[in-house]
């Protein structure tokens, strides 16, 4: 991939640019002119270039990354002229492949969803459709999860929202420990280390279901089981599923509205 153009320099695409550079991509990265302060930081730190217009970015880049708000996608499409066969990677939530093809005729469209951990090469990177040509590049940002179609991808978007929710759950657990007397740093370390322990066991024991791994710890008569009984009684898990349903319904409604 010789050059990448960023249409919409926002929080997520900034992390994407940093992740690509930190992962070893040394080709030209061309930025749209909006959000000049953020673009200036990328220019100074990562050798990017800011062009005069979105049209100029689309004209000069081999691959385009679209990171505007969903409400701005139509106006962006009116500004740029993609070349036949030009790669277009959308990180815009809720915009289907068919919608992208309608707005950017001739482009080879893919959808990607990632987290802020892309900056460190540690993001989950959901991708549809399967695109072997781009997978080495996107793999610089973290762990690729290749999904078959838009239907699966919307579920991947829900999973990306879970990523944001986890921060608040972890914060609440940290604050409980701190309220009971632990220094904030030790409370944070214990909560995050417990999560890492869970992830390590889950990754190393792929043949076991997540529930089975938990049941090995929360055996009858243990303190873990006592706390789990309360969580189950209050249907804590059901609330998480309900939040997932809210997001999925919103994504499907947006897609149907097009």
N, C-alpha and C positions, 0 to 999 in steps of 0.2 A: 504494500500500500504506500504510494508515493506521497500523498498529501491528504489531510483531513480538514474539512471545513465545519466550524461550529456555528449553527444558526440558532442563536439564543444562548447567551453566556449567562447562565444562572448558577445557583448553588450546586445542582447536580452535575451539570456539564463541566463546571469548574473542577469538581472532584474527578470526573472522567478524564479530563485533560491531564491533571496531575498524576493520575494512575497510569495513563499511557506513557508519560514521560518517565515516571519512576520505574515502570516496567521495561524500559529500553527502547520505546519507539522514538526514533530520531528524525523522522520526516517532518516536512512543514505542517504546522497547525495554524489554520487561518480562522480568525475570529470575526464575528459580525460586530458592527460598530456600537450597538447598544450596550449599556452597562459598562461604560468606559473605565470606571474605577476597577472593577473586577478584571476586565481585560488587560488593564495596565499591569496589574499584579502578575498575571500569567505571562505577559510579555517580558517583564523583568526577571521572573524566576525560572521560566521554562522556554524562553526563546520563541514564543508565538508571535504571530503578526496580526495586526488589526487592519481590516480592509474598510473601504469607504461605504460599502453597502452589502446587504444580503445577496443582491444579484451578483456582485463581484465575487463573493465567497463561493456561490454556487457555480460560477463560471470557471473558477480556477482550481477548485478542489476536486480530487478524484472520488472521495467519499464524503458524504454530508451527514452530520449528526444534528438532528432536529430536537431542540430542547425548549421550545417556547411553551407558554401556557396553552391548554386546549382552546381557549377562547381566541387565541391569536393565530391559530394554525391556518385559517382560511386567508387571512390577510398576508401571512408569510408566503403562502402558495402563490398568491397573486404577484408577489414581488420577484420571485425567482423563476428561472427557466432551467429545468434539469435536462441533462443530455440523455439520449436513449441509452439504457444500460448503466447509468450512473448509480452507484450505491447510495441508498438513503436509509440511515439508521435512526429510527424514532424512539425517543425515550419519553414521549408524550403519553400519559396514561389515558386509557379509554378510547384510543383511536385505532380502529381495526386496520388490517392490511388492505382490505378493499377500499376503505375510506382514504388511506394514504395513496393508493394507486389512482383513485379518482382525482385527488388534489394535485398529485405530482405524476402526471402521465409519462410513461416511459422509464421511470426510475425503477431500480431493483430494490424494493422496500423490505425492510426487516424491522421487527420490534424488539426492543431490549428494555429490561427493567433491572435496575441495580440499586445499591445503597451507597451511602457516603463512604463506606469502607473501601470503595473502589480506589480512593486516593492512595491506599496502602496495599493495593493488590489483594484485598481480602474480602471483596464483595461476593455475594451470590449474584450471578449474572444470568437472568432468564432470557432466553432467545427463541424467537419464532420467525419464520420457519427454520428448519435445520439448514444451516448455511456454512458448509465446510470452508468456503473461501474466506470467511471473516472470523471463524472461530479462533485461530491463533492470535489474532489481534485482540479480540474481546477477552480472550483468556488471560491477557496481561492484567485485567482488572479483578480477577478472582476465579471463583469456581463456576464453570458453565453448567447451566441446566437447560438442555435443549428440549423445547416443547413443540408438539406437532402442529398446533394450529391456534387460532385466536381464542377458542374456547378454553384450552388449557392455559393459554397465556394470561387470561383474565384471572384465573386461579393463582397463577404466579404473581400477579399484581397484588392480590389479597395477601399472599405470603410476604410481599415486600412491605405492606402496611403493618403486618405483625412485627416486623423489624423495628418500626417506630414505637409500637406499643410496649415492646420489651423494655425499652429504656425507662418508661414510667413505672413498670412493675419492679424493676431492679432498684429504682430510686426509692420506692416505697419500702422495700425490704431493707435497704441501707438505712433509711431514716428510722425504721423501727429499732434496729440494732443500736443506732446512735442515741436514740431517745432512752434506751435502757442503760446507756453508760459507755458504750464503745466510742473511741475517737472516730471521726468521720473517715479517715484514711483506712483504718483497720476494718471498719464496717464495709466500706466499698470493696476492699481487697477480699474479704470473706465472701461477699455476695458474688463478685465476679469470678472468684476461684471456684466456688461451688458450681457455677454455670459451666465453667471450663471443664470441670471434672465430669459433669454430665455429658458434655459434647464429646469428650475424649472416649468415654466408655461406649457411647452410641456409635461413634465412627469405627471403633475397633471391633465391635460386635454387630456387624450388619445383619447377621442371620437372626438376631433376636429383635422382636418388636419392642418399641419404646415402652409400651405398657409392661411387658414382661421384665424389662430391665428395672423399671420402677418397683415392680412387685417384689423383686429380690431384696430391695432395701426396706420397703414398707411392709415388713412381715408382721403378722399379728403379735401384739404385745409390745411393739417398739414405739418409741416416741414419734418416729416418722409416721407410723400408721395412725397414731392418735390425731396428729395434725391433718393428715390426709382425710380422715373421717369427717372432720369439720368442713374442709373444703368441698368434699363431695356433698355433704348435707346442705350447704349453702349454694350448691350448683355453680361454683365458680367457673368450671369449665364451660357450662352452658352460656355464660355471659360472653366468654371469648368467642364461642361459635356464633352467637347473635351478632357480635360486632363484625365478624367475617361476612355474615349474610347481608348486613347493611352495605358494606363496601361492594360486594359482588352485585347486589341489586342495582346500585348506582352505576357501576361499570356497564352492566347489561342494558340498563335504561338508556345510557348515553349512546351505546352502539346501535340500539334499536331506533333511536331518534334520528340517526343519519339515514 
